[in-house]
Amino acid sequence: MWPGIIQKSKEGGADVIQTYVFWNGHEPLRGQYYFEGRYDLVKFVKLVGANGLYFHLRIGPYVCAEWNFGGFPVWLRDIQGIEFRTNNEPFKVEMEKFVRKIVEMMKEEMLFSWQGGPIILLQIENEYGNVEGSYGKGGKGYVKWAAEMALSLGAGVPWVMCRQTDAPETIIDACNGFYCDSFKPNAYKKPMIWTEDWNGWYANWGERLPHRPVEDNAFAVARFFERGGSYHNYYMFFGGTNFERTAGGPFQITSYDYDAPIDEYGLLSEPKWGHLKDLHAAIKLCEPALIAVDHEPQYFKLGLMQEAHIYSNVHLNMNERLPRNLSICSAFLANIDERKSVRVKLFDKDYTLLPWSVIILPDCKTVAFNTAQVGSQVSVKSFTLSSTNLAAPGNIVLATEDFGLSTTWMTIDEPIGIWSNSCFIAKQVLEHLNVTKDASDYLWYITRINVSFEDITYWKEMGFLPTLKIHGIRDVARIFLNGQLIGGAYGKWVELEHTLQLVEGSNELAILSEAIGLKNYGAFIEKDGAGLRGPIKLTGFKYGEIDLSNFLWTYQVGLKGEFLKIFSAHEQDKVTWMLLQPDKIKAAFTWYKAYFDAPNGNDTVSLDLGDMGKGQAWVNGHGIGRYWSLVAPKYGCPSTCNYRGAYNEHKCLTNCGKQTQTWYHIPREWLQASNNMLVIFEETGGNPFGIKLMKRTTKIICAQVSESHYPPLSSWHNPELFARNISVDEPVAPEILLHCDEGHIISAITFASFGTPHGSCQSFSEGKCHAQRSLSVVSKACLGQNRCNIAVSVTQFSPDPCIGTLKTLAVQADCSPPPSDYSMLSFGL
């Protein structure tokens, strides 16, 4: 997927690609390095360079990133005397060794800019200023050491520390946040760098999905460059998927879509991608003026909450017209008022500033971009059922009419409790990670409880049952009594209580602890841990409670199927799969297997696991990730999202009352033409017959642009990077630009109206003013094309349907793969 994502980033206006370096991915075992497949860092950097882009390598090696353990390898916490991210010798030795490894590798491959490569910036540490105070003097010493260590490696490019106000003079301190226009580095000679513009947010299981309106995101970026910004990075421009068990935690979902301009599947998210692309083009038109001013730009107060910043090579008076011989001048006009539009005057010209907006004037007089005025299309994506289904090899069948799956599934049970000789006994409750070393999410805690006839009689007489009480569990605990699942809980160190239906004699109590991503943010994360915390007690016995904390506990790491790798095609002879019988549907702790053919075409592919409970999935041996059918709260999602005013991750939530994640990405590159093997481990009891193989595509596209919209950015000409004169060809009409996904065409125009149309995407209707040629003009320009553009002007749709009225063009169209017979293309209302 890398080449396509890099190209879409470049087309969207990016100059630089930024990435983290994941220590636990590259050094999974101490001293054993891995730089292959998805972890081929050199290949990725070279691909970026081959596309003419620069590179910012954020080595860290702490990265946060909603990634398992913040990128740290779990073996690190087992080094004697270690304490992470402080002036601690064992930690510093390992950190320097890894950072040096990465820098030397980049040098050997000639990837730094002074060697002709794309890398122009590096980063050491990550947001350490947020937690530095927790480490006292050790934190201060660590910052100084990290900076000196990084510089000693001779990388030959600048190093950055983000959110580090006490960064040494030799390191650039940078900003992370939703807004960074008020940020100033801690020394005048340092550039103003925004390493993370949070243009979305991550999601946790059982929670709503965050969304950041593009009008606000564009406002934040424009304000940053208006007030002196030098370098800005979107976090994320493409987030992708946390495959296998890489999602951080606890409780972060497998998808890392992040509401980014390029979605998890590599498709453009519109209008976010298109509006930001126009913003980038407008800012670059101002580049000659931006770099001509080394000091502060000229500042003009235009109103109570309105202001202008002027970049020019001469001093200007806001109340006078611009000099005719002015060679370099660009202006940013901002309205910080969240409610009111305001009309302002600058250089003897009037401008209307919408609430919470910035307009950009590359020539100090002509509006090239308005952050609050979105002309980019809206893309409506959908999941559609693949034409193939899941079945046994040689038994591929089509979907039934109701899109259910009529298929053959194979199954095998996962043993409850002990399954190998690797188990061991301890007379105490052990911490989860100290036992598993993160080799698996799962750890069994098993003990035995002896019950007498007198106990049974007592409970019957008293009319109650004994209760198991666990002081704290994290992240998930499931209780099995004599091989049967009877209950459980999930949360961050929550108390667990459950009654036990004990029988006379020996009872086996097995508690399965599950880690749902290791903690990735905060101080002292190596001390956080997971699993069970005592005391663990049984109450309700005649002679008082029983403390199980010091009982003999048997520990078993992981699942049998997991360690036998029964999700791999090469390990199928290790187990005997059985045909799934109807009475086994919705069984807990069960493995399922089916085969499917790859869907036709090149559309992105997804698994609908909405009918399953909780578990993990693999396709052809590749870990698709964890899945969980937790549902978000029904309330808290606004019917409309107001972009005006400061954004936070709770402001514009979506997906209320629905599963946090239903669809799980399968990269095309992991599929073969036929007999793809899907393996599911189901913990709680789901219905595999409800699993669907889906294709994700953009099905509907819409756009709405008025005659008053600014001209397309392509109409500006700037022949050379440092051109002295920037201008726009006059007169130039605004235009609508429509595009489908790569490999798809506009197959139908379902609405077109030039006039005064009402509504929005998927609810357009004609107004009193409507040009009769609207549909024919749009159809002629767009049908059968992957992309098209239509000028928004009376000339295009003449005769004028309502002289003297400001008119708008609204269009809605369908996208689909090209048919074999183009006569199938249609238009109509």
N, C-alpha and C positions, 0 to 999 in steps of 0.2 A: 504493500500500500504506500510505501514511503514516496516513490517518485510522484504519484498523483497528488498526495497531500502537500508536498513541497511546491509543486507547480501551482496548485490552487492558492497557496499562501502567497506566492510571488505575484500571481495575477491579482490578488486582493490588495497588493500594495506593500507587502513586506520587503524589507531590505535585509533583515537578519532573522535567522532561526535560533531559538534558544532552547536548550534542553538541560535536564538534570543528568547526573551520572549516578546510577544506583549501585552502591557498594555491595549490597546483598545479592544483586544479580550478577555482578562481575567477580566477586570473591565468595561464592557460596560456602566454601570450606577454607579454613585458614591456610593461606599460601597457595591455594589452587584457584587459578583465574579462568574466567569464561568470557569470551568476546565473540560468540558465534550467534547465528540466527538473529532473533530479535534484539540481542545484546551486542551486535556487531557495530560498536561505536565508531570505529574508523570508517567503515562503509557509509554510515549515516552522514558523518561530517563531509566525506568526499562527495556524496550525492548533493548535499546542500551547496557545496562549492561549485560543482559542475553546473548547477542551475543559476550561477551568477549571484548567489546570496552570501552574506557574511554569517558568522557563527559566534554565538555566545555560549561558552561551555561552563555550566554551573556545577563544579565538581563537588562542592559541599565539604565533606562527604555526607553530612546530615542534610537531608533534602525535604523532610516533611512530606509534601506532595500527596497527602492522603494515601500514601504507599506503606506497605507493611513495615512496621518498626521504623518508619521515617527513613528507610534506606539502609539502616544499619544491619549488618549480618548478626544473627542471633548468637553465633559462637563468640562474639565480642564480649558479651556479658559474663561469660564463664572464665575470662582471664582473671587470675588472682589479683586482688587489690584494685581493680579497674573502677573508674567512675567516669561516665561519659561527659564530654563537652565542658571540661574544666581543667585546671592546671594539674593534671594527673599524668604521671609518666607512662604507665602502661597504655593509657588511651592515646597519648600523643605519639608514642612509637608506632602504633598501628595506623593511626590517621595519616601521619607523614608518609609511611610506607605506601599507602594506597594512593594518596595525592601525587606523590613522586612517580608512581607507576603510570598514572594517567598522563601527566605532563610529559614524561619521557616518551611515551607511546606516540603522543601527538608530534613531538619533535622528530622522532624517527620517521614518521610518515610525512614530514614536511607540511604540516597542516596549520602552523601559525602564520599570521599575515606577513611577517617579515621574511618568511620562507616561501611566500607565494601562495599560501593556503588561505582558507576563509576565516580562521579563528581570530577575532579582534578583541575579545574580552574573556576573562575567566572570573569565577566566583569561588571564594573560600567561605566556609560556614554558611548559615542561612537563618535569618531572623533571630540571631542570637540575642540581640538587644531586648527582645521580649521576655527572655528568661534569665538574663545575666545577673540580675539582682539576687536570684535564688542561690547563686554560687559564691557570693561575697567576693573576697579578695582573689579567690581562685578563678572567678570569672574574668576579672580585670586582667590577670596575668595570662589567662588563656587567649584572650583577644589579641594581646600584644604578641604572644608566641605564634598564633595562627598566621598573623600578618607577616611576621618575619620569616617564618617557614615557607610561606607561599612565595614570597619575593626571592628567597634564596634558591629557588628551583630554576631561575633563569628562563622563564617562559617568554619574556620579551614583549608581553602585552599587558595592559592594565588589569589589576584585580579589583573586584567589587565585593563589598559586604553589604547586604541589604538589611534595613532596619537596625543599623549599628551606628548610633549617633556619636560614639566615642571611637570610631574607626581611626586608626593612625593616619598621619599625614600622607603616607605612601599608598593608602588604600582608598578607593572611592566609596563613600557611603551612599546608599541608594534607598529608594522608597518602595514599599509594597502597600497596596490598599485599593479601595474603590475610587479614591480621589487623591491626587498628589500635586495639585497645582500650587498649594501653599508650602510644599516641601522645599527646604533649602539645604544643600550639603553643608558639612561642618567646616568647610574652608572655601574661600572665594574662588580659588583656582580650579576647584573640582566641578565637573559638569553635572547638570541636574538630570539624574537617571531614575527612571521608573521601571524597576525590574519586574514587578507583577501588578498589572491592572486587572483586578478581579472582575472580568466581564461576565461572570456567572458565579456559580457556587456548586459545591459537591452535595450529595444526598446520602442519607442514612436509611437503613431498612426501617419500614414502618412510618416514614416521614414524607411530607409533601416535597415536590420538586421545585427548586428555585428558578427564577427567570429574571434576567435583567434587561429592561427595555433598551433598545439600541439608541433611542434619542438621548437617554441619560449617559450611556457609555460614550457616545460621540461628544456630548457636552464635556465630560470629564477629560477626554483626550485633547479636545480643542483648547480647554482652559489651561491644560498643562503646557502646551506649546505656546499659547498666548502669553504665559507668564514666565517664559524663559527655558522651557524644557528642551533637552538635547537628545534624549534617547528614551523610547517608550516601548514596553513589551506587553502583549496581551497574555494573561494567564486565565484561560487557555485560548489559543487560536484554534488548536485541535487537541482535544483531551483524550479521545479514544476509549479503550476498554482495559480494565485491570483484570487480565486473564489469570487463570490458575488461582493461586491464593495470594496475589500481590496487593489486593485492596487493603487499605489501612484500617485503622480502627481505634476503638472497636466499632463495628456495625456499619461500615461504609460499603455501599452497594458496588456491584461489579462494574456497572456502567460508569465511565468518567466523562460523560458527554459535556458536562459543565456549562450547558447552554452556549457553547462556543460557536463562532462563525462557520467552522467546519464541524459537522456533527460526528458522533461516535463512529458512524459508518463511512465517513469520508465524503458525505454529501454536503453541499452548501446549505447553510441555514439562512434563509431570507425572511425578512429584509436585513438581518444583522450583517451578513457578509457584504452585500451590495452597498449599504449605507456607509459602512466603514471604509470600503474601497474608495468611494467618492471623497470621504473625509481625507484619506491619505493622499489622494491626488491633489486636493485643494491645498493641503499643508505643503506638499512638495512644490507647488507653484510659488509658494512664499519663500522657498529655500534661499534664493539670492539675498533677500532682505534679512531673513533670520540669521544667516551667518555673517552678514555685514555689520551686525551690531554686537560688539563684545561686552558692552555695558548693559545696564537696564534699558528696556525699550521706553519710549515716551508714554506716559500715562495720562489719560484724560478722564475726568469724572463727567459722565454724561447724564447722570440722574442719581436718585437716592440709592438705587441698587443696580445701576448701569454704568459700565465703564468701557474704555477702549485702550488697547495697547498697540502702539505704532512702531513698526520696525522700518527705519529709513536711514539713509546716509546723510540726511540733513535735518536740522531742527525745524519742526512745523508748528503752526498755530492752528488750533482746531476750529477757530472761527473764521478762518480765511480759506479761500480756494487753494487747491494744490498748485504749486508752481508748474508752469508748462514744461520746464526742462528737468523735472524730477525724474531721476533715472531708476532709483530703487526705493520702493515703498510698499509695505504690506500692512494690513490692519486686521485686528480681531476685535469685534464688538460683542460684549457680553451683557446679558440680562440675568441677574442672579435671583430676581423675584420669582417665586414659585407660582404666582397667581395672575399677574397682570402683564398684558402686552404693553409696550411703551414705544412711543415714537421719539426718535432722537435725531439730532443734526450733527454732522461731522463734515468738515471741509465744504460747507455750504450745500450739502446734500442730505436729504431725509431718508431715514431707515426705520423700519418697524422691527422691533425686537420682541419675539414671542417669549412667553414665560420660560425660564430655565433653558436659555439657548445661547449659542454663540454663532455669529455670522463671520465668514472669512472673506476678506477683500484682498486678493493677491496684488492688486494694483492700487489699493487704498481708495477705490471708488466703486468697483463693480462686485456684486455679491456672487461668489463662486460656490458657496456652500452654506447651508443653514442646518445646524445640528438637530433642530426640532421639526424640520420639514423633510419627511421621508418620501422619496420618489422610487425607491427600489421595490422590486416585486415582493409579494408575499408568496412563499412556497408552502403548500399543504402536503405533507408527506403522509404516507399510509403504508401499512403492512398488508400485503395480499398473499393469499395462499399459493404456495408453489404447486405446479402441476404434478409433481411427484409426491409420494408419501413415504412413510416409514414402514419397513417390513423386514422380513428375513431375506437372506441372499437369494436372488433368483425369483423373488415373489413380490416385486414392486407393483403396487396397485395405485389407482387414481383415488383422489379424495371423493368422498360421498357428497351428495348435493348440499348437505347442511354443513359442509366443510369439516366434519368430524373425521377421525382417522379410522379406516377399516384396515387393520394391519396385523401382522404377526409379531409379537414381542416375545423375547426370551427373558428368563429371570433366574436369579439365584439369591438365596438368603444370606445376609450378613450375620455371623455369629454374635450373640449377646455376651459380652464379657471376654473371658480369656480365650484366645485363639492360637497362641504360639508359646514356645519355650522361652521367648524373650521377656516374658512377664517376670516381675520380682515382687518381694514382700517387704513392707516397712511398717514399723509400729508408730506411725504418725501420718498426718495429712500433709502431703507434699505439694509444693507449688507447681502448677501446670507446666510452665515453660522450663523449669529446672529438670523436668522429666522428659518432655517431648523434644526439646531443643528445636521446636517448630518444624519437626519432620512431618507433622500432621496437625490438623485442627483438633484431633480427637484424643482424649485420654480417659481410660476406664479406671474408676476407683471402686474396688470390690471388697466387701467384707461379709461376714456371716453373723446372724443373730439367732441365738437359741431361745426358743419359747417353750414354756412348760404348760401342762394341762391347767395348772393353777392360774397362769396368766390369762389363758383363753377364757376360763370361767369368770375371772374377775372382770374382764372387759364386757362379757355378756351381762353380768349382773349390774354393772355401772352404766351400760348403754352407750359406750363410746369406744373409739379405737385409739391406739397409740399414735403419736405424731412424730415425724422426723423433722428436726429443725436444724438448718444449716445457717450459720451466722452471715455468710456472704458468698455469692457466686458471681463469676464473670467469665464468659459472656453468656453462655447457654449451659444449663445443666438439665439432664433428663434422668428420671428415676425409674429403674427397673427393679421389680420385686419378683423373685423366682422366675426370671426370664420374660416377664410381661412389663411393657411400658405402661406406667400408671400416672405419670405427670412430669412436671418440670417448670422451669422459669428461665427468663432471660433478662439481662440488664447489666449495669455497671456496679458491681458489688452490692447486689440486692439480697435480702433475706429470703430463704426458701423454706416453706413449711408444707408438709403433705402428710395426710393420714396413711397408715400402713395396715393392710389386711393380712396380718401375719398368721401363719399356721403353726400348729404344734410341731416341735422339732427344730431342725435347722433351716433357716431362711437365708437365701442369698440376696443381699442388697448391692446392686450395681448402679453406680452413678456415672453417667457419661458427661464429661466436661468437654465443651467445644469452644475454641477460640475463633472469633469472627474478625480476624485482622488484629494485629498487634498495635498498640498505641503508637501514634506517629507524631504527636506534638506535645510539647511541654517540657518542663525540667524533670530530670531524673527518670526518664522513661525506662531505663534499664531496671528500675526497681518496681515497676508497676505490676507486672505479672498477670496471671489469669487463673482460672480454675476455682477451687473451693478454699474458703477460709473458715477455720474453726472458731469456736467449738461447734462440733456436730453432735447433736443430742437426740435421744429418744425420750419422749415424755409420755406419761399415762400408765406407767407400770405401778403395781401395787406398792412396791417398796421404794419408790422414787425414780427420778430420771436416770438414764444411762448415758454416760459420756462416751461416744464412739470415737472421739478424736485420737485416743491412744489404743484403739483396737488394732489388730493386724489387718492391714490393707494390702490387697494385691493390686499392682499397677500394670496395665497393658496399654502400650502406646499404639494409637492408630486403629485402622480397620483392616481386616484380613484381605478384602478385595483390593484395597488401596495399596497395600504392600506387595501383593502379588501382581499388581499392575494389570488387572483384568480389563482395564480400559484400553490396553494396547493390543493391536492386531497380532503382535509377536508373542503374546502371553496367553492366548486363548486356550491352549492345551492344558493349562494349570487348573482349570475348573470345568465343571460340566453344567452347561446352561440347560434349563428346562423350559418347555413351552409354557407361557403364561396362561394360567387358568382363570376363569372369571372370578372364582372365590378368593383369588390372591390379589385382586385389584384393590388398591388403597391400603396395602400392607406396609407397615413401618419397617425400617431397616432392611431394605430390599434393593438389589441391583437389577437394572433393566437394560436390555440391549436390543437394538433394531438397526436396520440398514436402510439407506436411501440413496437415490441418484441425485446428483447435483442438479439444481434447477437450470433450465435452459437460459442462455443469454449471459450477461455480465452484471446483472443487478445484484446489489448487496443482499446478504442472506442472514436470516435470524431464526432463532428457535422461540416459539411461543410456549413458555412453561407455566402459564397462568393456572393450569389445573393441577400442578404439582404442589408439594408442601415446602420442604426445605432439603437442600442437598448440594451436590456438585454434578457437573456435566462435562463430558469429553467427546470430541469428534475426531476420529482417526488418531486417537492418542493425545490430542492437544486439549489442555484444560480450558474449557470455555469460561469457567469461574464458578463461584458460589451462586446459588439461586435461593430465593426465599419469597413466599407469597404473602408477606406481611402487608396489611392495608393501611394507607395513610388516614389520618383523622378526616371526618366528613366536612369539617368546617375550617375556615381560615384561608380560603382561596377567594380573592376578590373577583367579581364578575368582569371588571375591567381593571387594567393596570395603569395607573397614572405615573408617567415617567417623571413628573415634576417633583423636585425636592430631592434631598439626599437619599441615596439608595442604601439599603442594607439587605442581608441575605434573607430576611423575614418579610420583605415588603411585597413582593409580587409572586407569591407561591401559587403553584398549580397542582393538578392531579389529586385533589381532595377526594376521599372515599374510594380510591383505586389502589391497586397494588403498586408499591413504590417502583418495582421493576417487573415487567412481564416478558419482555423480549430480550434475547441474549444473542449478541453478535457472533456470527461464524465467518471469519475471513474467507473469502473465495480461495485464497492461496492454500488453505488447509483442506480443500475439497478435491476429490478426483471425480472423473465422469460418472462412475457408478460404484455401488457397494461401499458407500461411506458408512463407517461404523459409529453409531451413537450409543454411548453408555451413560446411564444415569444412576447415581446413588441417591435414593430417597429415604429420608429419615423419619418423616412423620406420617406418611401415607397419602400419596397423590395418585392420580389416574393417568398412566402413561398413554392411554388411548386418546387423551385430550391434547397431547403434544402436537404442535403443528409446525411445519417447515414453511417459513414466510420469506417473501422478498420485500425489501424496503425501498421505496422509490418516491419521487415527487410526482404526485398525481394531478394536482391542481395548482395553477399559478395565477396570480392576480396582480394588477397594478392600477394605481389611480394617481394621475398627475394633472395639475391645473395649468392654465396658460400663464399664471403668475410665477410658476416654479422657475428656479434658476436654470440657465442653459446647461446642456451636458458638459461635463468636465473636458471631454474630448474636443470641444469647440475652442478651448484656450490653446494658444500656441506659445511654446517656450523652446525655440530651436536649440539652444545650448543650455547646459546646466546653469551657467552663470550669466545667462542673458541679461542685458540691461533693461530691456523693455518686455513686459508681460502684458498681453492684451487678449481680448476675446473678440472673435469675428462678430460683427453686428450687421443686421439683427440675426439672432439665432433662437429658434423656438425650442422650448423644453421638449423632451421626448420620453416615451415609455420604452424601456428595454425589458424584453421577456426572454427567458431561457429555460430549457428543460435539463434534466440530468444528462450527462454524457451518454450517447447512444440512444437517446430518446428524442422524439420530435413532438411538435405541437400538432395534435391530431384533431382537435375540435376547438372552435371558439364558442363558448357557451354564453357569453355576454359581452357586448361592446356598445358603449354609448358615449358620444361626444356631445356635451351639453351640460345639464345639471343633474347627473345621476345621483341616486340616494344609496345609502347603505355602505357595506364594506364587503370584503372578500367572502364569497359564498352566500351573500345576501344582497347583492346589487339589484337595483330596479331603476327603470327609466324615470327621469323627472319630467317636468312640463316642457323643458327645452331638450330636444334630441335630434341629432343629425341623422337623417334617414340612411346615409351612406356609411354609417359607423361600422356596421358588421362587415360589409363588403370590403371596405378599405383595410380593416384589420386582418380579415381572412386572406386577402391577397398578399399582404406583407408577411404573414406568419405561418399559414398552414403548410405543413410538411417540412418546416425548418426547425433546427435545434434551437436557434435564437433569432430574434428579430427586433427591430426598433421602429417606432412610429412617432413622427413629429406631432406634437400637440398644438395644432394651429388650425385656423379657419381655412387656410389654403388647402390643407390636406383633406378637410371634410366638407368643402364648400358645396352648396351655398351655406352661409352663416345661418344657423338655426334660430338664433336670438341675438340680434345686433345690440351691442351695448351691454351685454351680460357677460360676466367672467365665466368661462366655460372650463369644464374638466373632462378628461378622457378616462373612462373606467373600462377595464378589460378583465375578463376571466377566461381561462383556457384550460384544456386537458392535455396532459403529456402521456405518451405511451411509446412502446417500442415501435419502430417503423413496420407497417404492414407490408406484406408481399405485393399487395395491389393498392396503389396510392389512391384509387378511386374510392377507397373506404373512408378517406378523410372527409370530415363533415363540419358544418357549422349550423347554428340555429339556436333559438331561444328555448 
